[in-house]
Amino acid sequence: MSAQVSMPNLECVKNTRDLASVKGSPVKAGRVFRTSCVGTANENDSCLIVENIKTLIDLRSDREYKMDAEKYNSSVWESYEDMIYSVKKGKSGRAKALIPAVTMAETSIRTRHMLSVIDESIYKRGVFKRMRTGKKIKAAVYFAVSYTRVRQYFIDYINRAGLPLLNELILDYGGPSIKACLDVLADRSNHPVAFYCTAGKDRTGLIAMLVLSVLEVDDEAIVSDYVLSDSVYADMKDKSAMVGALQQENLDPDTFLRAPRSVMDATMKLLRKEYGGPYKYLESIGFGAADVVRLRAALCDE
């Protein structure tokens, strides 16, 4: 297995780049890539990915996984053994940790880690939590009358809140998946790694931001890297693609299909205001100072 692949040369898998390409990034070239869903790979792309990428991290929802067979006919996933995680819940019923079903020693040489960071149920819980009491009552009344009507009520809220809400919900509810993702990245034996969602824009962009932030990459460079994804949905030309685990037709395209710098600016400000910054946030989800040292060594050391 080669140590490096020029991921941007893939023909059908869009929005691919090495984390080493970000201005000021200390990440060594060829270790970690961000990309859109590799299910769009043609035969040539599949060969390049399988030959050069040892580990895939799939950040999409269960619903998106289940659509793969009808949506894609790529052979790329056939060469990877799926690493399934069980959810350990706390007393409140929220996910507390993700536990891999098997140890790495029991897997094949190539693995795909199934680490969903958000789904529609999280949107509903998160939006309901953020509603004022009056609106919660209204939503409850709608639910008693019509599921379709209450779902539209939530979608309207999501459209008004935009992509910053998506990132806020991932930070709030996706901690166990984020930690598991970072644990994979922090293990040099997993490299080279590629992580992705649908378009490699939002869920992927959030993971990239957290990694680059604790590697002391400048905020402006992180935002500039996020903005590179602005045209990805137009490039994909896929009207059925999921956006942040929601059906595209339910969302405002001007809000959700782009990657304006204001979104990442708002997310990084939220990270500092609500969690005390990236280090404190990672500590709060169980990825502490020693883990950050391990991550830096895996990504940056010779």
Helices and strands as residue ranges (DSSP letters): G 7-9, E 17-18, G 19-21, E 32-35, G 38-40, H 43-52, E 55-58, H 62-66, H 68-71, G 76-79, E 81-83, E 85-89, E 95-100, G 104-106, E 111-114, H 120-130, H 133-145, H 147-161, H 163-173, H 175-185, G 188-190, E 193-196, H 203-214, H 219-227, H 232-236, G 248-250, H 253-256, H 261-275, H 278-284, H 289-300
